[in-house]
Amino acid sequence: MSEQYRVRAARRDDVPAIERLIERSVRELSVGYYDAAQIESALAFMFGVDSQLVDDETYHVVEVNGELAAAGGWSRRRTLFGGDQWKHEADELLDPVREPARIRAFFVYPSWSRRGFGRALFDTCLRDARAAGFRRLELMATLPGEPLYRALGFSADERTELVLPDGVTVPLVRMSREIG
């Protein structure tokens, strides 16, 4: 990767830019994996910033020359996926000895895809989850995200179909790996 980039903790004032990144990423990088109805429904009900991750300082952005290129994070909380609009209850802390940390909400601007930013975000998450005492990682992958997570050492544990509030069904893959 020849671009100068940095990974940093996301801030509350980054949220509007991250929301735009998520929308663009989903609309362009999900084509061929999901149909138009699935993309629109997922954007309306599921994909978005989880502000708890920003407040916990476990959600990160990748900047290239000051431009937001990617975002993603990890969590020590129970929620496995979804933005603020998806969450329905209190987000309790996990026990790092018994439960896996969550890898959450990796998105990249399409023009910055396939440049190693997902791996850079993951390396930050892995380091921080390990430092917090976690031994395993778990995530819910979208179909376009599954190849990245496989390359990062995750295995598929379960294929599932999530029915969103408008009745649209979105296939997802629950994945996990040891921290090592």
N, C-alpha and C positions, 0 to 999 in steps of 0.2 A: 504494500500500500504506500504510494508515494505522496499522498496528500498529508499535510500537517493537520492533525486532529487532536482533540482532547476529549476525555470522558470526565464528566463532572456530575455531581448530584443535581437533579432537577430542582427548580425553585417554583414557588407558586406563580410568579410572574411569567414562567415558561409555559404554563398550562394552555393558554390559547394557541400558541405555536405548536405544542405537542398535539392538541386536538386536530389542527390542520394537517399535521404530519400523518396522524392515524387515518384520517379520512382519505387522504391521497394514497397512502400505502395500500389500504384495503381496496379502494376502488380500482387501482391499477394492478397490484400484485396478486390479487385474488382471482382475476380473470383466468378461466381455464380450470379452476378448482371449484369455484362456486358460481352459481348463476346470478343474474342481476337481482332477483328477489332476495336471495340469500345475503348478498352483499348489503343491500339497502336495509334489510331487517337487522342484520348484525350491527350495522352502524347505528341504527336507531335504539336498539335494546341492549347491546352487549359491549361493543368496543368503545373505549373512551378512557380518559385518565381516571385512575383511582387515586384521589387526592390524599388518601391515608398513606400511600407509598411515598408521595412527595413529602408529606409531613414527617414521615419516619426516616427520610433521607436515604431510602433504599431504591428510589427510582432515579435513573441516570439518563443523561442525554450525551450524544456525540456531536461535537461542534467541529466543523471544518472551516477554517478561516472565519470564525464567528457565525457561520451558518449552521442551523440545526439540520443534521443529516439523519439521525436515528435516535431512538429512545427505547428503554427497556429496564427492567429491574428485577428485584427479588423481594420476598416478603417473609417476615417471621409471624405473619398473621394467617388465620384460617382460610380466608377467601382464596380460591384457586384461580379465578379468572374474572374478568369483567370490570368495567369502569364504574364510576359512582352511580350511574343510572341502573346498573345491574344489581348492586348490593341490596340485600333485604333485611339484614340484621347486624348486630354488633360484630365487629371484626376482632375476635379474641386472639390473644397471643398463642403461638404453638409452643410445645415443649421440645426443645432441640434434641433431647436425648431419645424421645420416643417418636417424634413426628418429623416429616421432611419439610424443609423450607420450600417456598414456592418460587418458581421462576415466572415472571409476569410481564405481559404486554410488551413484547418486542415488536417494534415497527421501524421501517426504514423508508425514507423518501425514495421513490423508484429510481430517480437519477443517481442515487448514491448506493444502490443495491450491489451486492456481490463484490464488495471492497473490503470485507473483513470487519465491518462495524458491529455486526451481530456477535461475532466472536470476541471482539474487544469488550462489548457490554457484558457478555457472559463471563469472561475472565474476571471482571470487576465483581460481578454477583457471586461467583464461586468463591473468590477470596474472602468477601465479606461474610457470606453464609458460613464458611468454614471458621472464620474468626469468632462468629457468634455461637459456635458449638454444634452446628448442624452436621449430620452425617450423611443425609440423603437430600436429594432435590426432586421435586415433583412439579409438573406443569400440565396444562391443557393446551395442546397444540392445535392450531388451525391446519388445514390441509396444506396451504402454501408454506407454513412454518415447519412442518414435520421434517423435511430434508435437512434443514439447519440443525434441528435438535438431534437428529440421528447422527449427524457429523460431529456433534458435541458430546456424543457418548450416551445419549438417552435411548431407552428401549420403549416400545409401545406396550403399555399394560392393558389398555382397553380402548376399543373403538366405540364411539357413542354417537347418538344423534340427539341434539338439543332442540326441543320445540320452543321457539320464541313466542312471546305474547300474541303476535299476529298470526300464529299457526305455521309459520315458515320453519322448516327443519334444517339445521346446520350440522353437518358431520364434523366431529372433533376427535382428537386422539389424546387420551390421558397417557403421559409418559413419565418415566423416572430414571434416576441413576444415582449411584453412590457418589459421594463427594471425593472420597479417596485421599 
